[in-house]
Amino acid sequence: MHNGSKYKNLKELRIKFKRTVFRILFCFNKKRTCWLIIGGNKKGQNEDDFYVKLVRQAEKLIDKYPEILEEKNA
C-alpha cells in the first residue's frame, strides 16, 4: 500500500475498464469479510498526492464506521 496506513489490512485493488484503471481501497475484518472502502481514478493526478488523499479518506471512513473491522457483523 502506498503512503502507509494506520490500518495494516488496508489494501489496493486495481480494476481496468475501457482503458481506465480504477483503484479501490479495501480491507478484511477478523473473519476475512472484505469491505470495499473507497475508490478513484488517479489519471492526471500526482501519484503520491492521490494515494495520500485516498488513504486518509479510507481511514476516516473506517474510523467513522468501526463495525467495518468488527468481527460480529461479518
C-alpha positions in Angstrom: 0.0 0.0 0.0 1.4 3.4 -1.0 1.9 6.0 1.7 1.2 3.6 4.6 -2.0 3.5 6.6 -2.6 3.1 10.3 -4.7 0.0 9.3 -2.3 -2.8 8.3 -5.0 -4.7 6.4 -5.9 -1.8 4.1 -5.1 -3.0 0.6 -5.5 -1.8 -3.0 -7.4 -3.4 -5.8 -6.9 -2.2 -9.4 -9.6 -2.7 -12.0 -9.2 -1.8 -15.6 -12.3 -0.8 -17.5 -12.2 0.6 -21.1 -8.6 1.7 -20.8 -9.1 3.3 -17.4 -7.6 1.9 -14.2 -9.6 2.4 -11.1 -8.0 2.0 -7.7 -10.2 0.7 -4.8 -9.0 0.5 -1.2 -10.4 -2.4 0.7 -9.8 -4.3 4.0 -10.7 -7.5 5.7 -12.1 -7.9 9.1 -11.0 -10.7 11.5 -13.4 -13.1 9.9 -11.9 -12.3 6.5 -15.0 -10.5 5.2 -13.9 -8.0 2.5 -15.1 -4.4 2.7 -14.6 -2.1 -0.3 -14.0 1.3 1.3 -13.3 3.9 -1.4 -12.0 4.2 -4.9 -10.9 6.5 -7.6 -9.1 7.2 -10.8 -5.7 8.9 -10.5 -5.4 9.8 -14.1 -4.0 13.3 -14.4 -3.1 13.5 -10.7 0.2 13.3 -8.9 0.6 9.7 -7.7 1.8 10.5 -4.2 -0.9 13.1 -3.6 -3.6 10.7 -4.9 -2.6 7.9 -2.6 -2.2 10.2 0.5 -5.7 11.6 -0.1 -7.3 8.2 -0.8 -5.7 6.5 2.2 -6.7 9.4 4.5 -10.3 9.3 3.2 -10.4 5.5 3.7 -9.1 5.8 7.3 -11.7 8.4 8.1 -14.5 6.1 6.8 -13.1 3.2 8.9 -12.9 5.5 11.9 -16.5 6.7 11.4 -17.8 3.1 10.9 -15.8 0.9 13.2 -18.1 -2.0 12.5 -16.2 -2.5 9.3 -13.4 -4.1 11.3 -15.5 -5.7 14.0 -15.9 -9.5 13.8 -19.5 -9.7 15.0 -21.0 -8.1 11.8 -19.4 -10.5 9.4 
